[in-house]
Amino acid sequence: MSEEAPRAQRGYESLYREWEEASWSATHIDFSIDARQWGAELSERQRASARWNYAMFLTGVETVARAVTGAVDAAPDWSSSVFLAAQAADEARQRVFLDRFLREVAEQGSDRGSTLRASDHVTWGFRQILDELDRTGDALRKRPQEREVLAQVVVLTHVLIEGVLALPGQYFIQRYVEGRGILPGLSSGLAHVARDEARHVAFGIRLLNQLTRSTRDCRDAVVEMLDRVVPWTVGVFIPPHLDHSYVECFDFTLKEIFAYGLQSLESRISSVGVDPEELYLLARDDRSLSYEERAGRLLTLVEAGVIGDDRREPQPNREALEILFDATARTIDIAVARSLGGPIEWKLTDGEPWHLVVVNDHAEAKPGTAGTPALTLELSSAEWAKIAVGRADPRRALLTRRLRVHGAWPAKTRLPKLFG
């Protein structure tokens, strides 16, 4: 990552020249040693993990390729259009590399079509992001003159997918195989891919800064897109059945990977002029903690079904509730909370109550009853968990009576202002 900042300062022509000088051949990579070592050097769990990881990688490359091809005609000038055309060639070459590895080494399918079908192991979070990219890419093809849509495509492809999501999956397996001197074809190809993607990220950062500085609408569109998709990123690297062995078999932990991804995410979005505090999910995280501590809190919420896969019904335990109420206390509107004239109580229908009080200039959330609350929110812990992370709209919960509010009418009218 250290090389990308100076790269992003370079012109598009310079980045294009680097593309010409760094050309490589996906068809010339020799996978014969990898094919022998696949069964001899890797355990059954390692093989399953590698198939899962690189199958998602291949699906991601397929989707990014479609979006980049559509962005060529929407580029703001000739030099950026040329670079995007070159990147489209990179994506095609990466597809060939991954397809060959999955078929010739990992024994997935017998041709390109069957390999892609056999590799359909995309996680819920990644599927949401790729579907969003397809929708936004289609919109750009129909309206190539709209700079706001171009900015959204670029932040998805170059910053989020290539700059954040591709890194952990590549790194944790690549470090393992390089350290043991195995799978030389895979290692060689991944090194080329990493250089390609560093160049793409540098281009994307430069183009996004150009677009967002030219008009406020572009910046607003980027923030809107990030706010929508960042919650899905948590669910991208959740292994099947939350089985940690998919990662630990390569000498990593999920906490390490989540910490790495979180740090990458905040670094990338900051590089395009977006403060992480502008995003709903990150604003509710305690950024005074280390990345490892924050990753541990995210994993607690993932394992409780609160974030990572909206198909799961939350089952928040005490630790998950502590995290959710801590986030609420740090992001609640203090002035509005103080104006209520008393504490707020959550009467959880399937667990112990919680309450929030304003102390001096900050709010504190604690388990237990509030004495005489100014407002009482009555709902299940699962419903509160979904509201707290933005999965459920509190207004809809009120209409469907999954949320009941008790208190004086003036206090009730301030409820929408409490949580932003």
C-alpha positions in Angstrom: 0.0 0.0 0.0 2.9 2.4 0.6 3.6 2.6 -3.1 0.1 3.6 -4.1 0.1 7.1 -2.7 3.0 8.3 -5.0 1.5 6.2 -7.8 -1.8 8.1 -7.4 0.0 11.4 -7.9 1.2 10.3 -11.3 -0.6 11.1 -14.5 -2.7 8.6 -16.4 -0.1 8.4 -19.2 2.5 7.4 -16.7 0.3 4.7 -15.3 -0.4 3.5 -18.8 3.3 3.2 -19.5 3.7 1.1 -16.4 1.0 -1.2 -17.8 2.9 -1.7 -21.0 6.2 -2.3 -19.2 4.6 -4.8 -16.7 2.9 -7.0 -19.2 2.7 -10.7 -18.4 1.2 -13.9 -19.9 -1.5 -15.9 -18.1 -1.2 -18.7 -20.6 2.5 -19.1 -20.1 2.3 -19.8 -16.4 3.4 -23.4 -15.7 0.9 -25.1 -13.3 2.5 -28.6 -13.6 4.2 -28.4 -10.2 1.2 -26.8 -8.6 -1.0 -29.7 -9.8 1.3 -32.3 -8.2 1.6 -30.3 -4.9 -2.1 -29.6 -4.7 -2.8 -33.1 -3.2 0.6 -33.8 -1.7 1.3 -30.5 0.1 -2.2 -29.2 1.0 -4.6 -30.7 3.5 -8.3 -31.3 2.5 -9.4 -28.2 4.4 -6.7 -26.1 2.7 -7.8 -27.3 -0.7 -11.5 -26.4 0.2 -10.4 -23.0 1.5 -8.4 -22.2 -1.7 -11.3 -23.3 -3.9 -13.7 -21.1 -1.9 -11.4 -18.1 -2.0 -10.3 -18.1 -5.6 -13.8 -19.0 -6.8 -15.0 -15.7 -5.3 -12.0 -14.0 -6.8 -12.9 -15.3 -10.3 -16.5 -14.2 -9.9 -15.4 -10.8 -8.8 -13.0 -10.4 -11.7 -15.9 -11.3 -14.1 -18.1 -8.6 -12.7 -15.3 -5.9 -12.5 -14.5 -6.7 -16.2 -18.0 -5.9 -17.2 -18.0 -2.6 -15.3 -14.6 -1.4 -16.5 -15.5 -2.1 -20.1 -18.6 0.0 -19.8 -16.6 2.8 -18.1 -14.3 3.3 -21.1 -16.8 5.4 -23.0 -17.7 7.4 -19.8 -14.1 8.4 -19.0 -13.7 12.2 -18.7 -10.7 12.4 -21.1 -8.7 10.4 -23.6 -5.9 9.4 -21.3 -8.2 8.0 -18.6 -10.2 6.2 -21.3 -7.0 4.6 -22.6 -6.0 3.4 -19.1 -9.5 1.9 -18.6 -9.2 0.0 -21.9 -5.8 -1.3 -20.7 -7.4 -2.3 -17.4 -10.1 -4.2 -19.2 -7.3 -6.3 -20.8 -5.8 -6.9 -17.3 -9.2 -8.2 -16.1 -9.4 -10.6 -19.0 -5.9 -11.8 -18.3 -6.7 -12.3 -14.6 -9.8 -14.3 -15.6 -7.6 -16.6 -17.8 -5.2 -17.1 -14.9 -7.8 -17.9 -12.3 -9.8 -20.1 -14.6 -6.6 -22.1 -15.4 -5.7 -22.4 -11.7 -9.2 -23.6 -10.7 -9.5 -26.1 -13.5 -5.9 -27.4 -14.0 -4.9 -27.4 -10.3 -8.0 -27.2 -8.1 -9.9 -29.6 -10.4 -13.0 -27.4 -10.9 -14.8 -28.1 -14.2 -13.5 -29.1 -17.6 -13.9 -25.8 -19.5 -14.5 -22.2 -18.8 -18.2 -22.5 -18.4 -18.2 -25.5 -16.1 -15.3 -24.0 -14.1 -17.3 -20.9 -13.5 -20.4 -22.9 -12.5 -18.4 -25.1 -10.2 -17.0 -22.0 -8.6 -20.2 -20.5 -7.5 -19.4 -20.0 -3.8 -20.0 -16.3 -3.4 -20.8 -15.1 0.1 -24.0 -13.1 0.8 -22.0 -9.9 1.3 -20.0 -10.2 -1.9 -23.1 -11.1 -3.9 -24.8 -7.8 -2.7 -21.7 -5.8 -3.8 -21.4 -7.5 -7.1 -25.1 -7.1 -7.9 -24.8 -3.4 -7.0 -21.8 -3.0 -9.3 -23.8 -4.7 -12.1 -26.7 -2.3 -11.6 -24.5 0.8 -11.4 -22.5 -0.4 -14.4 -25.7 -0.9 -16.4 -26.7 2.7 -15.5 -23.4 4.0 -16.7 -23.7 2.3 -20.0 -27.1 3.9 -20.5 -26.0 7.4 -19.3 -22.2 7.6 -19.9 -22.3 11.4 -19.6 -23.3 11.3 -15.8 -20.2 11.8 -13.8 -21.9 10.9 -10.6 -22.6 7.4 -11.9 -19.0 7.1 -13.1 -17.7 8.1 -9.7 -19.9 5.3 -8.1 -18.6 2.7 -10.5 -15.0 3.7 -9.8 -15.4 3.7 -6.0 -16.9 0.2 -6.2 -14.4 -1.3 -8.7 -11.1 0.4 -8.0 -11.3 1.4 -4.3 -13.6 -1.1 -2.7 -13.3 -4.4 -4.6 -9.7 -4.2 -5.9 -8.4 -1.9 -3.1 -10.0 -3.5 -0.1 -11.8 -6.8 -0.7 -9.3 -8.6 -3.0 -6.4 -8.0 -0.6 -7.1 -10.3 2.4 -8.0 -13.3 0.3 -4.9 -12.9 -1.9 -2.6 -12.2 0.9 -3.4 -14.9 3.5 -2.9 -17.8 1.1 -0.1 -16.2 -0.9 2.0 -15.6 2.3 1.5 -19.3 3.3 2.5 -20.8 -0.1 5.5 -18.5 -0.6 6.7 -19.2 2.9 6.7 -22.9 2.2 8.0 -22.6 -1.3 5.0 -24.4 -2.9 2.5 -23.8 -5.7 5.0 -21.7 -7.8 2.6 -21.1 -10.6 -0.1 -19.7 -8.3 2.5 -17.5 -6.5 3.8 -16.1 -9.7 0.4 -15.3 -11.0 -0.7 -13.7 -7.8 2.3 -11.4 -7.7 1.5 -10.2 -11.2 -2.2 -9.7 -10.2 -1.1 -7.7 -7.1 0.9 -5.3 -9.3 -1.9 -4.9 -11.7 -4.4 -4.1 -8.9 -2.0 -1.7 -7.2 -1.9 0.2 -10.5 -5.7 0.1 -10.9 -6.2 1.4 -7.3 -3.8 4.3 -7.9 -5.7 5.2 -11.1 -9.0 5.0 -9.3 -7.9 7.2 -6.4 -6.6 9.8 -8.9 -9.8 9.8 -11.0 -12.1 9.9 -8.0 -10.2 12.9 -6.5 -10.5 14.6 -9.9 -14.3 13.9 -10.1 -15.1 14.7 -6.5 -13.2 18.0 -6.6 -15.0 19.1 -9.7 -18.5 18.9 -8.3 -20.1 18.3 -5.0 -22.7 16.0 -6.6 -19.9 13.5 -7.4 -18.7 13.5 -3.8 -22.2 13.0 -2.5 -22.7 10.1 -4.9 -19.5 8.5 -3.6 -20.5 8.9 0.0 -24.0 7.5 -0.8 -22.6 4.5 -2.5 -20.0 3.8 0.3 -22.7 4.2 3.0 -24.9 1.6 1.1 -22.2 -1.0 0.5 -19.8 -0.8 3.4 -22.1 -2.9 5.7 -22.0 -5.6 3.0 -18.2 -5.7 3.1 -18.3 -7.3 6.6 -20.0 -10.3 5.0 -17.6 -10.8 2.1 -15.0 -12.9 3.9 -17.2 -15.0 6.1 -16.3 -18.7 5.5 -18.9 -21.4 4.9 -20.9 -22.1 8.1 -18.6 -19.6 9.9 -16.0 -22.3 10.0 -12.8 -20.5 11.2 -10.7 -23.5 10.0 -11.0 -22.1 6.4 -8.7 -19.4 7.5 -6.7 -20.9 10.3 -5.5 -23.7 8.1 -3.3 -21.1 6.4 -2.0 -19.8 9.7 -4.3 -16.7 9.9 -7.2 -15.9 12.1 -10.5 -14.3 11.0 -9.8 -11.5 13.4 -6.5 -10.7 11.7 -8.2 -10.7 8.3 -11.0 -8.5 9.5 -8.5 -6.1 11.1 -6.5 -6.0 7.9 -9.6 -5.3 5.8 -10.9 -2.6 8.2 -7.6 -0.8 8.1 -7.5 -1.0 4.3 -11.0 0.2 4.0 -10.5 3.3 6.1 -7.2 4.1 4.4 -8.7 3.8 0.9 -11.8 5.9 1.6 -9.7 8.6 3.3 -7.5 8.7 0.2 -10.5 9.9 -1.8 -11.4 12.6 0.7 -14.1 10.7 2.6 -13.9 10.7 6.4 -14.9 7.3 7.8 -17.1 9.1 10.4 -19.3 10.1 7.4 -20.5 6.5 7.0 -23.2 5.1 9.2 -21.6 1.9 10.2 -18.1 3.3 10.8 -19.4 6.2 12.7 -20.9 3.8 15.2 -17.7 1.9 15.7 -15.3 2.9 18.5 -12.4 4.1 16.5 -10.3 4.8 19.6 -9.7 1.0 19.8 -7.0 -0.8 17.8 -8.0 -2.4 14.5 -7.6 -5.9 16.2 -10.1 -4.9 19.0 -12.5 -3.4 16.5 -12.3 -6.5 14.3 -13.1 -8.6 17.4 -16.2 -6.6 18.0 -17.3 -7.0 14.3 -16.8 -10.8 14.6 -19.0 -10.8 17.7 -21.8 -9.2 15.8 -21.2 -11.5 12.8 -21.4 -14.6 14.9 -24.6 -13.3 16.6 -26.2 -12.8 13.1 -26.4 -9.1 13.5 -24.2 -8.1 10.5 -22.6 -10.0 7.6 -25.7 -11.8 6.2 -29.2 -10.2 6.3 -30.7 -13.6 5.7 -29.9 -14.5 9.3 -32.1 -13.5 12.2 -30.0 -11.9 14.9 -29.5 -13.8 18.2 -27.6 -11.1 20.1 -25.9 -12.3 23.3 -24.8 -10.1 26.2 -21.5 -9.1 24.5 -23.3 -8.2 21.2 -25.8 -6.1 23.0 -23.0 -4.3 24.9 -21.4 -3.4 21.5 -24.7 -2.2 20.1 -25.6 -0.1 23.1 -22.1 1.4 23.2 -22.5 2.5 19.6 -25.9 4.0 20.4 -24.5 5.9 23.3 -21.7 7.4 21.2 -23.9 8.4 18.3 -27.1 9.6 19.9 -28.0 13.3 19.7 -26.9 14.4 23.2 -28.9 17.7 23.0 -32.1 15.8 22.1 -31.5 13.1 24.7 -31.0 15.7 27.4 -34.2 17.6 26.4 -36.2 14.5 27.2 -35.8 15.2 30.9 -35.0 11.6 31.8 -33.4 8.4 30.7 -34.4 6.2 27.8 -35.1 2.5 28.5 -35.1 -0.5 26.2 -37.6 -3.0 27.4 -36.4 -6.1 25.5 -39.2 -8.7 25.4 -36.7 -11.6 25.4 -34.0 -10.4 27.7 -32.9 -8.0 30.4 -33.7 -4.3 29.9 -31.1 -1.6 29.1 -31.2 2.1 29.7 -29.3 5.2 28.5 -28.7 8.4 30.6 -26.9 11.6 29.7 -24.0 12.4 32.1 -22.5 15.9 31.6 -21.7 16.0 27.8 -21.9 12.3 27.0 -24.4 9.4 27.1 -23.9 6.1 29.0 -25.8 2.9 28.2 -26.1 0.3 31.0 -28.0 -2.9 31.6 -31.0 -2.8 33.9 -34.1 -0.6 34.4 -34.0 3.2 34.3 -36.2 4.0 37.3 -38.6 6.5 35.7 -37.7 6.7 32.0 -38.8 9.6 29.8 -39.1 7.1 26.9 -39.4 3.3 26.8 -38.8 1.4 23.7 -40.4 -2.1 23.8 -39.2 -4.6 21.3 -37.3 -7.9 20.9 -33.5 -7.9 21.1 -33.3 -9.1 17.5 -35.4 -6.2 16.2 -33.3 -3.8 18.2 -30.1 -5.3 16.7 -31.5 -4.8 13.2 -32.5 -1.2 13.9 -29.1 -0.4 15.6 -27.1 -1.4 12.5 -29.4 0.0 9.9 -30.9 -3.3 8.7 -34.4 -2.3 9.8 -36.3 1.0 9.6 -37.6 2.0 13.0 -40.6 3.7 11.3 -41.6 0.5 9.7 -41.1 -1.3 13.0 -43.5 1.2 14.6 -46.1 0.7 11.9 -45.9 -3.1 12.2 -45.9 -2.8 16.0 -42.6 -4.7 16.4 -41.5 -1.5 18.2 -43.8 0.1 20.8 -42.9 3.5 22.3 -44.1 4.5 25.8 -43.8 8.0 27.3 -45.2 11.5 27.2 -46.2 12.8 23.7 -43.6 15.6 23.7 -40.9 13.0 24.3 -42.2 10.6 21.6 -42.1 13.4 19.0 -38.3 13.8 19.6 -37.6 10.1 18.9 -36.8 10.5 15.2 -34.2 13.2 16.1 -32.5 11.0 18.7 -30.8 8.5 16.4 -30.2 10.7 13.3 
